[in-house]
Amino acid sequence: MGAPTTPATTGTPPRPIPGVHPASRALTRPRRRLVAAAAAMVALAAVGAGSLLDLRTPAPKSADAPAGVFSAGRAYEDVQVIAARSHVAGSPANEQVRAHLEQQLRGLGLETEVQDTVAPEAGQLSGAAGGATVARVRNVVARLPGTDSTGRVFLVSHYDSVQTGPGGNDDAAGTSTILEVARALTTGPRPRNDIVFVLTDAEEACLCGAAAFAASHPLAADGGVVLNLEARGSTGPVIMFETSRNNATLVDIFGRAAPHPVGTSFAVEIYRALPNDTDFTAFLDQKFVGLNSAYIDGGAIYHTPLDTPAAMDRGSLQQHGDNALGLAREFGGTDLTGLRSGHDATYFPVPGGLVRYPGWLTVPLALLAVALVGTLGWLTRRSGRASTGRLAAGFALALVPIVAAPVAAQLLWLAITTIRPGYAELLDPYRPIWYRLAVLALATAILFTWYALTRRRIGPAALAVGGLAWLALLGVLLAVAVPGGAYLTTVPALAGALGGLVALRTRQTGPWPVVAVTAAAAVGVVILLPTVVLLFPALGMAMGGVAALVAVLLGLVALPVVDLLHPQAGGQRGLLALRARRLAVLPAGAAAVAAVVLAGVGLGVDRFDAAHPAPTHLMYAMDAGTGQARWLSHESDPQPWTNGYVDGVTDVGDDFPGLGDGELRTGPAQSANLPAPKLEVLADATAGGERTLRLRLTPQRAARLATLHVDTSTATVLRAEVVGRSVPVEPRAGKWGFGLVFHAPPAEGIEVTLTVRPIAGQVALRAMDASDGLDALPGFRPRPPAVGVVGSHSSEMLAVARTYPI
Ligand SMILES: [Zn+2]
């Protein structure tokens, strides 16, 4: 190999060293090296701080702010009315919320109406809750007519809440924001385009309100631009996390018109991979275009009784409003006929704005990064800083931290949830910051340890090039698989390669090599640090490994700067070399200690108490025919409180097909005096081997949903209609091979027409309804203060079922 020699600082004769990083050659004197390291670190810290400050939410404006601006203070007054209590679709509480919304919108002089209809669910959620799903919905729709409309702008949020909580954030945030935006818009000059305010019903149940509006409301007939506003937590920046396809023009307007544009094309890719849905899905199904925004930090309270108005960060509300108002004004004045551009954009936040470039650049940029890193490797070898063998070894070994850090982060979380099993039922811990920092410290420890172990043998140059090579290759992989995320590794790899090339080409005794590699690392910081920070709340600690992976990629881009923390490679011998090696272990050791301490602090600080209760899941299911009742829980590792009710495992699919499939914890319960829904035969006709049953299913108590299933060993279902609307006949697994779910059933009942081909003599039908709240049940003991409710659509559900042979 052609390793160069380095002037020795100790007076010992020069010796070949296995590769010195370009940036370090000028810095053979320890003091100069230390100064360079400090300067580079300060510069990177400043860039990092700037990037994170950019993610801060704005200060909430008070209720006496000028009429033309968005005021979180004014909007919050509506939050308090909307989220005074739980208001699930179909409930009397939801009627009151709807009345308030109508009154507010009418008070602004807007044409306001209620769309009252029965609608099927949107998107691909079907089957999850037991079969084809429909709901009775009542959407509040108001219109601000434009002066010379080229199309319509829709501001959308859902006003219903889950049954388990008042929905202080989800989605009183979006709904109150829309009321305040409507107020601000009606005080100014009339926009050119129609602005339609759509406050949907039954989002939590099935997105049915949005589906009804998008598919059948006259104002939706020509499509338009949808701005959907959501909250999946209580705090944090509002992230524009989902767009319609071919979003380049929309994203351009977002970057220009939203005062706080936080959004990345990577979030769009992540969201598509997650099993979440919002009303936006219903609009995309109908070929609308648009943007979907939400704040998502503080996810512990999501869908729980703790999602109260008081839990809301009003800075997040202000950001929702500032952005929604800015976008409504911009889209309100734009010619809406040319919004669907031919391509998707890549975009991400940087201090002061939103970077965006066309998606078709993704693959060329990824290939360019590979070419540049290859060139850097070739020049590194030619300059004698690393042999081919060492470059190959650097490449192979760089994979170690890329794999080890995420694995270690997942193992850390496994250890923490073993100590505190209640975390398994939370989207994120109540106070996740300590665990997030622990994951970052762990990733740092792994990177530094790996570097301390490999640096002397492989050399800084080969390791730096090896790390960049992985980023460049990941960029190609992402460009093909998830193009919106390719910038994450492509751009830092490009910057790193350019920084390395400059460092190689500039005078090694001057400051430029250090400046070049620091600037490259700064690009990595700007792109990857906000990603790490946003990934934690997006995925929760259960997927903290993803954030650890991104953190390690950032470390690899910054490797030449990390190298400055280490004594100069190969410069010392004997005792000095030993001291140098010991010093090199210091950062790694410090990071490892920090990881353990931070995890410990997290466990110490984030204990369950009355304000941060341990989540528990319990429901009650009774067969009204046999009187048999049982407690059921979704908890995989039940809390002590839940263990007072459940002692075994069961599959309820045969008895309660309306509860979905899968194994649940179960235990015996006392039978309650509760009626099953009534199933009446209104008409029964057989012709040509087909039997048509016209039925009425009527809950005998205030039910949130009702279900009807057919035992497909007694009859094959050919066609089905619910309230005159035909529904798809998709076979389900199990005994009850056909099912219908009806949310917010009216008191007078639901008419269902089934056309079947009988197999046995009678058709067996299973009717079920479900209400919420277990307090009145025999044998139920109220939770102690530190025990809470899991935020799920089945928590505290009370189901009563009965089989009807007809
Ligand atoms: Zn929700």
Residues whose N, C-alpha, C, O or C-beta is under 5 A from the ligand:
A	BS01	ZN	D170
